[in-house]
Amino acid sequence: MAGACSSPSSATTTTTRTTRTSSSTKWTTRGGPNHGALSSTTTGPSPSVGASVSGQIITAWLASQSAFETAALTADANEPALAATTIDPQLSWTRSLLAKMHAAGQVARGRVKSGSPEVLALQGNRAIVQSCDYDTEVAVWAASGRPVPGLPGQVDYELIDSTMELTGSGWKLLTQSVGTGQCHGS
C-alpha cells in the first residue's frame, strides 16, 4: 500500500481534514477526541527527522493501534496495553468508546492491515503520523457475531491521522482522527 496516501509535498503545509461526525461514524473506531477535524501547521517530511527517531515513533504508533485492536475484540476499556501506549485525551475517548460498545453488546472481529505509516512532521515533543489502513475489524453483536448495521459493521480503507507525544516513558498516542473513504489501497 506504499503511496496509497499522499503526504504534503511542500516543506511547510497547513492541513485541515474533516471526517464524518454522524452517529454512524465507524466505531473502529480508532478515531478520538480529534475525530471530526485535524487542523495544524506541520512541517513535511524532512531529513532532520532521523530514521531512528522516526522508527521509534512508528513503532509506538503501531503498538497503540494494536492495543486498541486487542481491547476492541472484547470491548475491554481497561485493557492494560491502552494505558501503556495512549495518553489523554485519546485514552479517555477510547475507554469511553469501548465502554459504550460493551454496554451495547458489541465487540470487534477482524484485523486492521496498517498501510505504510509515516511521520509527516516532528516538532518538539510531538509528531504527526499518517497511514492508509485496510480495516477489516468490524463491530459485531457479541451474542450473534453478526455485523452491526452502518459503518461500524463494514470493511473499508481508512485514512488515519495521529498525533504522537514524547513522554518520560516514550512516544504515546495523544489524538487521532479516522476518515473512511479518504484513501485507497494500491
N, C-alpha and C positions, 0 to 999 in steps of 0.2 A: 504494500500500500504506500510505498515511498512516493512522495509527490502528490498524494491524494488530497492533501490540504495545502493551500498556498500560504506562504508567510509573507510578511511585509518585505518589499523589495528595497525600500529606501532605508537609510541609516536611522532616521527618526520618523516615526509614524504615530498618528493618533488613531486608535482603533475603537470602534463602537460596534458591538454586536448585540442584537436583540434576539431573544429566543421566545418561544411561546410561554405565556404565563397563565393560560387557562387551567381549569381543574383537570383537564385531560393530559397535561404535560406528563411525559413518561416518568414514572417513579424512579427509574434507574438512576433517572434515578440517580444519577450521580450529580445532579445539579446541586445548588445550595443557596446560601443567602445572597449570592451574586446572581442567582438564576433570574433571568429577565433582562439583564444588561451587564456588559462588562465594558466599562469606559476607563481608559487610562492612556497616558502617554508612555510609549515604550520605545526602547532603542532596539533596532533589529539585530539579527544575529551578527556577532562581531568576533574577530579574532581574540578580543580581550576576555571572552567567556572561554576559559581554558577547557580542554577536553576533560580534565579531571573533575573540575567543578561541575561542568555540565553533566557528566556521568553520575556524580553524586546526586544532583537534582533529579535526573530522570529515574535513577534507582529508587529514590524516596517517593517520587510521584507514582511509580508502578506499585510500590508497596502500599500506598494509600488507596489506590484503585482496587488492589487485591483484598485489602481489609474490608472495603465496602462490599465487594462481591461476596466474600465469605459471610459477612454479617447478614446480607440480604437473603442468603439461602435459607435462613431460619428466622429472619426479621428480628435479629438479636441486637437491640440498641446498646447492649453492654459488652459487645464483642471486644475483648482486650486490645486487639490489633488496631481498632479505630483510634483509641486514645494514644497509641504508640506512634501513629502516622499522621494524625489530623489534629488541628487545633481550632479554637473558636475564632470566627463564628461558624465555620464549616462543621465542626464537631457537633455543636448543639443542633444545627439544622439537620444533619444526618441522623442523629439519635432521634430527633422528633419524627422524621420521615419513617424510620424503622419502627418506632412505636405505633405510628398510625397504620403501617402495613400489618403489624402484629394484631392490633385491635380489630382490623377489618378482616382478619383471617387470611391474609395474603403472605406469600413468601416468593422468592425468586427461583427460577430454574434456568439453566443455561450458563454460558460463559461470555465474556467480553474479549474480543480479539483486539488488543491495542494495535493501532497503526504504527506510525513511526513518530513517537512523541519527540518534540524538540523544544529546546529552550529558545524562546523568541527574544527575551530580554532579561537582563540581570542588572539590578540597581540596588546598591546597598545590600540589605539582608533579604531582599525579595526577588523572585524570579517568576516570569510568565512562561508557562508550558502549554503547548497546544498539541493535540493529537486528533486524528480522524480514526475513530474506533468502529468496528463492526460489532454491534451489541446484540447478541442472541440471548442475553439474560433478560427474561421477561417475568413480569409479575403474574403469579397464578394463585388460584384459590387453593389453600393448603389442603382442604378436605377432599377436593376432587382432582387437583392437579391441572385443571382447565385454565387456560389463559383468561385473565380479567379483560373486560371489554376496553376498547380505546387504545391509545398509545402505549400504556404500560404493558399491554399484552402483545405487543408487536415487535418484530425484529427490525432494526434499522441501523443505518450509519449515523454516527453522532459526532459532531464537532465539539471537542472538549477544550475549554479554556480554563486554565487553573492558575492560581497564584500560590506559589510556594514561599514559605518564610523560613529563614535560618534561625533556629533556636539554639539554646545551650546543649540540646541533645540531637542536633542535626536538622535537616530540612523537613518541614511538615507542610501538609496541605492546609492553606488558610481559607481560600474561597475557590468556588468552581461554578461554571455555567455549562450547560449541556444544550446543544441545539440539534434537533433532528432535521434531517433533510438538507443540511448545510454543507455536506461533503459527501464524496462517493469514493468507493474503493476503486483501485485500478485493476 
